[in-house]
Each structure stands twice: as C-alpha cells, then as structure tokens.
C-alpha cells in the first residue's frame, strides 16, 4: 500500500493509502471513533465504525493514548467538515509504540511547564505552525538573495573581538587564548562584499544581554547582507524589498498555519511598499509629544539624544500599518563602524526598521565607514583593542569603497509574522538569560 504524507492528500483522493504518524487526539462515541493523526506535515481525521470494523478493532482503536505512534490505512475522502478538508476512512490500524502518560494534555499548562517540555511542546498544533512558518521565512529569505545574485557567505562563530559593544560578549577558552561567540557576522561580510560585490550571511549570533523581555534571546539567528557601492537609500530599499517578499511568500504558502495561529491576515496583507521614513529628529518630536500627553507613563519618558526603548519603538510604529524606518541616529549611541553623515556630522548614515503592532526593531542597518583614518579613530574612541581589527582595517587600505548592509533578527521577524507575544516560540529550543534546557 502506498504511504503518503497528509499534506499530499489532495493528489490522492479516492486512493487507499497508509499514513505513518502519531495519535494527536481522539473523540467519539461507542459507535464511532475519530482519530486525529499527525505525521509532521498535517493532521487528518481517521474514521472508525464499530459496526464495520467489529468490537475488537474498535476497542483497540479506542484504547490508543495521546502520541502513540501508529500506522493507519484507509481511503482518502474529501470532506469540508473535517480538519484540513479530508478524512481517512479507516480500514486497518497498527500500533508502533506506546505513549504512556503523555505530559502535555489538551488542558491549560503554564509557560514554565511547557518550556520545560519544549521537546514535546513542539508537537502541538500552534508550535508546529510557528516552526513551519519559520521554515518558510528562511526559504523565502534565501530565495530573495539567491535570485538577486548574492553569494551566501558563511562567517565564524568564534571571534577575537566585539562588533556590537564589549558588554554583551560571551567569552570562552580557545586553547591558550580567549575567544568570543559572535555578536554578528557583519565585519566578515564586509570582507565578502569586497571580494564578491554582494553577499549575505545567515547564522546564529549571541548576545550576553541580561534581559528578560519578550524581545530578547541570548542565541538568535541573523541575516546580514552586505553590498559594495551601496548608499543609505539603497540599503533601505533592499530591506524594504526583502520584507515585502518574505511576508508575501508566507501569505502565499502558509495560509493553513496562519489560520491555526488565528493571525489577522489583513495585518500582513497591508505590508506593501513604500515604508514610511522618519529622521531621528522627527521621531523625537513624536515621542516628546506623546510624553507630554502621558506624563505619568514611566516607560514613555524620553530625552532627545537617547536610543529608543521597546515602548518608544511601539509608540513610533503605532501610527502605521507597515514597518517604519527611522534614520540618522546620534553617532554616540551607535556602533563604531557606522559612517557619519557629512551634512550632520554628529549623526550616522544608518537606520532602524521598526515593525508594526508593537514588535519593535526588526532590522538595523547602515553605511559603513570606508575611510581608514576615520575608522581607526572610531576604534580608539570606543576604546577597542586595535590589533584584532587589523584585518578589518585592511579592507580600507586595499581598494576601499562605499558600502552598506543590515542585520535582520530572524526570531523577531517570525514572532511578528505569526502574531505571537514572545520570541521563545519562534525558535525550536530558545536560549534565554534564565533558560538553557532542554
């Protein structure tokens, strides 16, 4: 008998097939049982009748417990009332292995309990949907860059120096020296851009931030394109095009998963070009006006010259139905490698792209400083050791060109697209300040 995946049922209506999976749940009466079987690609309702199959078969099916692994065989029938629009009229059933006292039942469970059982929670319908959307987002991002001639450029996990400030580094022994887990592949991506013109990195990054907010993980995945001869406007155009491309792909291919998450599709359908663009000074005016109207809201307090907190990002984005760019931040609150605006030398040619619906910064990007002497001065100003950056300075010694890029936080983007509250659900096994298991 042909074994098929549930997601392929539309191509096999009327055929007798086998599905290899697990019992997600079951319900029914003493006359009929409806076994919900999952196989990793979907869930199908398998129908069993006592009258047709006999008492022994019926009682065997009825006794199966949640997450028992099983092989079910039967004929595929289209039925709009069934989950997924198809059901399997059961002809045979075989148990592969028992599941005794499965800990995650249909009742409500606390977050800590679910996180402690993350290896099993992944099987639930909503978590399953989120991670299938994660897969779609990753595939879309790769397609976006690959179709535009970018080279996938892998960068090291061990680095000798900081990229985004020395206070959030994880250090580790590296034979007879100290290495750090990478905060970003950007510096190495710049070398890639000088060699290949346009590259993108895609890998895990690490930040030792002592933060317990819903927007932070200590280990997360970043996508970082870097392009030679690109300016600030072109950098934002690239970020905008990529975001629209990814959202459209998810809408196109993951309707079932979005509906399982009760996601408001209209919120995603509105993600179209162009995205609004605010100068930092304009953003400050918005925040100061809000603070004046809400003097008692502690999280909204703000002074021009400061970086934005999560609440500030939410306030700024709330006026729009799509992401918004904020540009020209004060240089003193941004990274050493960002090029300054020649017309506003205390500002950088950089941007943050803030997600709608309160999801905060999704992308941060900038033009990179391409002048050797200026960059060396910035490294010294930030009191960074010069020797580990010698190779990076070589990029300015040997044929330096204007260039720019950005970094997208994968989990923040998935959390936004899925409409979830916390990044911990957007990665299979989240690592946070207070969690390193399972």
C-alpha positions in Angstrom: 0.0 0.0 0.0 1.3 3.4 -0.9 2.5 5.6 2.0 1.7 9.3 1.6 2.1 12.4 3.6 -1.1 14.2 4.8 -0.1 17.4 3.0 -0.3 15.4 -0.2 -3.8 14.1 0.3 -5.4 16.4 -2.4 -3.5 14.4 -5.0 -4.7 11.1 -3.8 -8.4 11.4 -3.2 -10.2 8.1 -3.6 -7.0 6.1 -3.2 -6.3 3.6 -0.4 -3.1 4.7 1.4 -1.0 4.4 4.5 -0.1 7.2 6.9 2.8 6.8 9.4 2.4 9.1 12.3 1.2 9.7 15.9 -2.2 9.9 17.5 -2.7 13.6 18.2 -6.1 13.1 19.9 -9.3 11.2 19.5 -13.0 11.6 20.3 -16.3 9.8 19.6 -18.9 7.5 21.0 -19.4 3.8 21.4 -20.3 3.6 17.8 -17.8 5.8 16.1 -14.2 7.0 16.8 -12.5 9.9 15.2 -8.7 9.5 15.4 -6.8 12.7 14.7 -3.5 11.5 13.3 -0.5 13.8 12.7 2.5 12.9 10.5 4.6 16.1 10.7 3.0 17.6 7.6 -0.6 17.9 8.8 -3.4 16.3 10.8 -6.1 14.1 9.3 -9.2 12.7 10.9 -9.4 8.9 10.6 -12.9 7.5 11.0 -13.6 4.1 12.6 -17.0 2.5 12.9 -17.8 -0.3 15.4 -20.4 -1.8 13.1 -18.0 -2.0 10.1 -14.8 -3.0 12.0 -16.0 -5.1 14.8 -15.7 -4.8 18.6 -12.1 -6.0 18.9 -10.7 -3.5 16.3 -12.9 -0.7 17.7 -11.9 -1.2 21.3 -8.2 -1.4 20.2 -8.5 2.0 18.5 -10.4 3.5 21.4 -7.7 2.5 23.9 -4.9 4.2 22.0 -3.4 7.1 24.0 -2.2 10.5 23.0 1.1 10.5 21.0 1.1 6.7 20.5 2.9 6.1 17.2 0.7 4.3 14.7 0.3 3.3 11.1 -3.2 4.0 9.7 -4.5 2.7 6.4 -7.7 3.7 4.6 -9.3 5.5 1.7 -8.9 9.3 1.4 -12.2 11.1 1.2 -12.8 14.8 0.6 -14.9 16.3 3.4 -15.1 20.0 4.0 -16.3 19.4 7.6 -13.1 17.5 8.5 -9.9 19.2 9.8 -7.9 20.1 6.7 -10.8 19.2 4.4 -10.0 15.5 4.1 -10.5 12.4 6.1 -9.3 8.8 6.1 -11.9 6.1 6.2 -10.1 3.5 8.3 -9.5 0.0 7.0 -6.5 -1.0 9.1 -4.6 0.2 12.1 -1.2 -0.8 13.6 0.4 0.4 16.8 4.2 1.0 16.5 5.0 2.2 20.1 3.0 3.2 23.2 2.9 6.7 24.7 2.1 6.4 28.4 1.0 9.4 30.5 2.0 12.0 27.9 2.6 15.1 29.9 1.0 17.8 27.6 -2.7 17.2 27.6 -5.4 19.4 26.0 -5.9 21.3 29.3 -4.1 24.6 30.0 -0.5 24.5 31.1 1.8 27.2 32.5 4.6 28.6 30.4 7.4 27.2 32.6 5.8 23.7 32.3 5.6 24.0 28.5 9.1 25.3 28.2 10.5 22.5 30.4 8.8 20.2 28.0 9.7 22.1 24.9 10.9 18.9 23.2 7.3 17.7 23.3 5.5 21.0 23.1 6.9 21.3 19.5 4.3 18.7 18.6 1.3 20.9 19.4 -0.6 22.5 16.6 0.3 26.1 17.2 4.0 25.5 17.9 4.1 23.2 14.8 2.5 26.0 12.7 5.1 28.6 14.0 8.0 26.5 13.1 6.7 25.6 9.7 6.3 29.4 9.1 9.9 29.8 10.3 11.0 27.3 7.6 9.0 29.3 5.0 10.6 32.6 6.1 14.1 31.1 5.9 13.4 29.7 2.5 12.0 33.0 1.3 15.0 34.9 2.5 17.4 32.6 0.8 15.4 32.8 -2.4 15.2 36.6 -2.2 19.0 36.9 -2.1 19.9 34.0 -4.3 17.6 35.3 -7.1 19.3 38.6 -6.9 22.8 37.3 -7.4 24.0 37.5 -3.7 26.6 34.9 -2.5 25.9 33.1 0.7 29.0 33.9 2.8 29.5 31.9 6.0 31.2 33.7 8.9 32.9 32.3 12.0 31.2 31.7 15.3 34.5 32.3 17.3 35.8 35.8 17.0 38.7 37.7 18.6 36.8 40.9 19.1 33.4 42.7 19.7 31.2 44.0 17.0 28.2 45.5 18.9 29.9 46.6 22.2 32.0 44.7 24.7 29.3 44.4 27.4 27.3 41.7 25.7 30.0 39.2 24.8 30.1 35.5 25.7 33.7 34.5 26.2 35.2 31.0 26.1 38.6 29.4 26.4 40.2 28.9 23.0 43.3 26.8 23.6 45.8 29.3 25.1 43.7 32.4 24.5 40.2 33.8 24.9 37.6 33.8 22.1 34.1 35.3 21.9 30.9 33.9 20.5 30.0 36.1 17.5 27.5 39.0 18.0 27.3 39.5 14.3 28.8 38.3 11.0 28.9 41.8 9.6 32.6 42.6 9.8 33.4 39.4 7.9 30.6 40.1 5.5 32.3 43.3 4.6 35.3 41.3 3.5 32.9 39.2 1.5 31.4 42.3 -0.2 34.9 43.5 -1.2 35.5 40.1 -2.8 32.1 39.3 -4.3 30.3 42.6 -4.6 27.2 41.4 -2.7 26.9 38.7 -0.1 24.7 37.6 2.8 25.4 35.7 6.0 22.8 33.5 7.7 23.7 32.0 11.0 23.4 32.1 14.8 24.6 35.1 16.8 25.0 35.5 20.6 24.4 38.4 23.0 25.0 38.2 26.7 22.3 40.7 27.5 20.9 40.4 31.0 17.4 41.0 29.7 14.2 39.1 30.5 11.9 40.9 28.0 9.8 39.2 25.4 12.1 40.6 22.7 15.4 39.1 23.7 17.1 35.8 23.3 20.8 35.1 24.1 21.1 33.0 20.9 19.3 34.0 17.8 19.7 33.9 14.0 20.7 36.8 11.9 20.5 37.5 8.2 23.1 40.1 7.2 23.5 41.3 3.6 26.5 43.5 2.7 26.8 45.3 -0.7 29.7 47.2 -2.2 28.9 50.7 -3.7 25.6 50.9 -1.8 24.3 54.0 -0.1 21.8 54.6 2.7 18.7 54.9 0.4 19.7 51.7 -1.5 20.2 49.9 1.8 16.7 50.8 3.0 15.3 49.8 -0.4 16.9 46.4 -0.1 15.5 45.9 3.4 12.0 47.0 2.3 12.0 44.7 -0.8 13.1 41.7 1.3 10.5 42.3 4.0 7.6 42.6 1.4 8.9 39.5 -0.4 9.1 37.4 2.7 5.6 38.4 4.0 4.0 37.7 0.6 5.6 34.3 0.4 4.3 33.4 3.9 0.8 34.6 2.8 1.0 32.6 -0.3 2.3 29.3 1.1 1.3 29.2 4.8 -2.4 30.1 5.0 -3.2 27.0 6.9 -0.6 27.7 9.6 -1.5 31.4 9.9 -5.1 30.4 10.4 -4.1 27.9 13.1 -2.5 30.8 14.9 -5.6 32.9 14.5 -3.4 35.5 12.8 -5.2 38.6 11.4 -4.2 38.2 7.7 -5.2 41.8 6.9 -2.3 43.0 9.1 0.1 41.1 6.8 -1.7 41.9 3.6 -1.0 45.6 4.3 2.8 45.1 4.2 3.4 46.9 0.9 5.9 49.4 -0.4 6.7 52.1 0.4 7.5 52.1 4.1 7.4 55.5 5.9 10.8 57.0 6.6 11.4 59.3 9.7 14.5 61.3 10.6 15.6 60.7 14.2 14.7 64.3 15.0 11.1 63.8 13.7 10.9 60.6 15.8 12.0 62.6 18.8 9.2 65.1 18.2 6.6 62.3 18.2 8.0 60.8 21.4 8.1 64.2 23.2 4.5 65.0 22.2 3.4 61.6 23.5 5.3 62.1 26.7 3.5 65.5 27.2 0.1 63.8 26.7 1.0 60.9 29.0 3.3 62.4 31.7 2.7 59.5 34.2 3.7 56.8 31.8 7.2 55.9 33.1 8.2 53.7 30.1 7.4 56.6 27.7 9.9 59.0 29.2 12.5 60.1 26.7 15.2 62.7 26.1 16.4 63.6 22.6 19.8 62.0 22.1 18.9 58.7 23.7 18.4 55.4 21.9 14.9 54.0 21.8 13.5 51.5 24.3 10.8 49.0 23.4 8.0 51.3 24.4 9.4 54.1 22.3 9.5 51.9 19.3 5.9 50.8 19.8 4.8 54.4 20.0 6.6 55.4 16.8 5.3 52.4 14.9 1.7 52.7 16.1 0.8 55.3 13.5 1.5 53.0 10.6 0.1 49.7 9.2 3.5 48.7 7.9 7.2 48.9 9.1 8.7 52.4 9.5 12.3 53.4 9.0 14.0 55.8 11.5 17.3 57.2 10.2 20.2 59.4 11.3 20.6 58.4 14.9 23.2 60.3 17.1 26.6 58.8 16.4 27.4 58.5 20.1 24.7 55.8 20.6 25.6 53.7 17.6 28.4 51.3 16.6 31.9 52.4 15.8 31.7 51.2 12.2 28.8 53.4 11.1 29.6 56.2 8.7 28.7 59.7 9.7 26.5 62.0 7.6 28.8 64.6 6.1 25.9 67.1 6.3 25.2 66.3 10.0 28.5 65.0 11.4 27.0 64.1 14.8 24.6 61.7 13.0 25.2 58.3 11.3 24.0 57.2 7.9 22.0 54.4 9.5 18.5 53.2 10.2 16.3 51.0 12.3 13.3 49.4 10.7 10.5 49.1 13.4 7.8 46.5 13.0 4.1 47.3 13.3 1.8 46.1 16.1 4.4 46.7 18.8 7.1 44.3 17.6 10.0 46.7 17.8 13.2 46.8 15.8 13.3 44.1 13.1 16.2 45.4 11.1 19.2 47.6 11.8 21.4 48.9 9.0 23.9 51.5 8.0 26.5 52.7 5.6 29.9 51.5 6.8 32.8 53.9 7.4 35.2 53.4 4.5 37.9 55.9 5.4 40.9 54.2 7.0 42.0 57.1 9.3 38.4 57.9 10.4 37.7 54.2 11.2 40.9 53.8 13.2 39.9 56.9 15.1 36.5 55.4 15.9 38.0 52.2 17.2 40.2 54.3 19.5 37.3 56.4 20.6 35.4 53.3 21.6 38.5 52.0 23.5 38.6 48.8 21.4 41.9 47.0 21.0 43.4 47.8 17.6 45.3 44.6 16.9 42.3 42.3 16.4 40.9 44.8 13.9 44.0 44.9 11.7 42.4 42.6 9.1 39.3 44.7 9.1 41.3 47.9 8.6 43.0 46.2 5.6 39.6 46.4 3.8 40.1 50.2 3.9 43.8 50.0 2.9 43.4 48.0 -0.2 40.7 49.4 -2.5 38.2 50.8 -0.1 34.7 51.6 -1.5 31.4 52.9 -0.1 29.3 50.0 1.1 26.3 49.3 3.3 24.3 46.4 4.8 21.9 45.5 7.5 21.0 42.8 10.0 17.6 41.2 10.4 16.7 39.3 13.5 15.0 36.1 12.3 13.1 35.3 15.5 11.7 38.9 15.9 10.5 38.7 12.3 8.9 35.3 12.8 7.3 36.5 16.0 5.8 39.5 14.2 4.5 37.5 11.2 3.0 34.9 13.5 1.4 37.4 15.8 3.0 35.8 18.9 3.8 37.5 22.2 7.3 36.2 22.9 10.4 35.2 20.8 10.7 32.0 22.7 8.1 30.4 20.4 9.9 31.4 17.2 12.9 29.1 17.6 12.9 25.3 18.4 14.9 25.5 21.6 15.2 29.1 23.0 18.2 30.2 25.0 17.4 33.0 27.4 19.1 34.5 30.5 17.3 32.1 32.7 16.9 29.1 30.4 19.4 26.7 28.8 17.3 23.5 28.8 16.1 21.3 27.3 
